[in-house]
Amino acid sequence: MAVSVALAGCVQPVGPARTADDYERKAKDTAETVLSSVRTAELAVDVAGRDRAFPPYVSVVLSDAEDEAGAAASTFASVQPPGESSDRLRDELGDLLDAADDALSAARIAARRDDGDALAAQAGPLNRIGDQLDTFVAAHE
Amino acid sequence: MKRFLGITLGVLTAMGGFVDIGDIVANAQTGARFRMALAWAVVLGVVGICVFAEMAGRVAAVSQRPVFDLVRERLGAGVGLANLLASFFITFLTLTAEIAGVALALQLATDVHYLLWLPLCGLLVWLVIWRVRFESMERIFGLLGLVLIVLAVALWRLEPDWGGLVDSARHPAVPLGEGRPTYFYYAIALFGAAMTPYEVFFFSSGAVEERWSRRDLILNKANVFIGFPLGGMLSLALMGLTATVFAPVGIGPDHLSTVALPVSVALGKVGLALVIVGFFAATFGAALETGLSAGYTVSQYFGWPWGKRFAPREASRFHVVVLVSILVAVLFGLTAVDPIKVTEYSIVLSAAALPLTYVPILLVANDPDYMGDLVNRRLSNVLGTVYLVLLVLVALVTIPLMVVTKAGA
């Protein structure tokens, strides 16, 4: 019993969305997770810019943030939208998730190359996407 | 100085109980999601573990018998075996997570993937258990873990809204957007982490390893009442840090890497280096604790010679259990199972098994045949009984809450 609970728990289940409300809730949860990753990356870029962290550490933070966001986006992508209104929501959030993924990847690549200027250049895009995700979450609260 | 070093058993045990890999992330998550609204669960856990660890240490000092020895005698072979299986499974899961935690700490310093570090970390843990004297081991890793005081220093440097943090702790409320079941799920996770069974297995076995006697009862109290509250204080500091830095911007720290960020913000590279060393020491210490506890529980149940006070050839079965546990834990870790998730589940599942561990301690601590004039006093019995009722309630609701909340998702 304990084994099955523990092992089952290690895999985040992807539940189906039977209604538009359910789908919207999953979209909001996904946006929150990706927002968390984007804000984490923003903070990491900030401490790196102020020379308050070691490059290997910043690289790990950004890589973890990218993985987390990627996993959330991929889980959401596998949920079947129940209707047309959900399709629109999927497109809207999909654009934001793509933009977040691009910015997180760019930041991670810059950190791995120890390219301070390129890393600092990602602060703006990360902040913008973070604000957009924030707005999305608030709109679907 | 000698007196100070005498409390390192309690400090090392508390580090494993309060700031191991699972606790580090669980405390950080609760701070980010609930601010200080779950501080009470940490305080409740600190009081509970102090009550029972004091009893377990006293029983070990007076009778020279550790907890699991008593579990079998008091509960019988059948129930004892069920307890052994449950405790061993939880300890094994935690061991897996702790070895991976050591590897994750090395990853933070090097950017080399933790799976590459994992076999080396397993080997190091085994070598320390095999070669290093118990006393040296507890002193090195107990003291090194104290580096995590940097968490409290970082919180102080951030100049947080102390009034707001205290208010959030004194008037706990479920934040908007969070469900009550999720709130209580995390409360149980924090409480379960504080009272993990392997802590008393390790602490009482450590007391026997160090040959405590009636003369060491003061040392027992010092270990318990300094070590565990210190661990609890570090938990609260971490909660305060993430409540201050992460909660306002919606960051949910799911990785060890993220948890170190507030220290970097507050103290720069020096603080970051110290917190990474602290993570390494705390997870390494917890890996030693759980690795040894795996050997302790099995050997004590079957009545084999156990412990580092014997030469390996005299306690060969004990060392084989430790070695195999570490080996299998490394192999399990190499499957890339998420170590953070493993430890989160292990602390929640341990909450379901708590009464089986703590009932025998309370019974024996009241038995004059073992304890003579050092049986429990009224306060210990009242607190012990209240906590046992609480532990039974927690054990009953843990699994349903885990299912309902999808493990706090």
Interface residues (C-beta under 8 A of the other chain):
Chain A: A2 V3 V5 A6 G9 C10 Q12 P13 E32 T33 L35 S36 R39 T40 L43 A44 V47 R50 D51 R52 A53 F54 P55 P56 Y57 S59 V60 V61 D64 A65 E68 R112 D134 V137 E141
Chain B: A86 F89 I90 L93 Q107 L108 A109 T110 D111 G177 V245 V249 G250 I251 G252 P253 D254 H255 S257 T258 A260 L261 S264 V265 G268 K269 L272 A273 I276 V337 D338 K341 V342 Y345 S346 L349 A352 I399 M402 K406 A407 A409
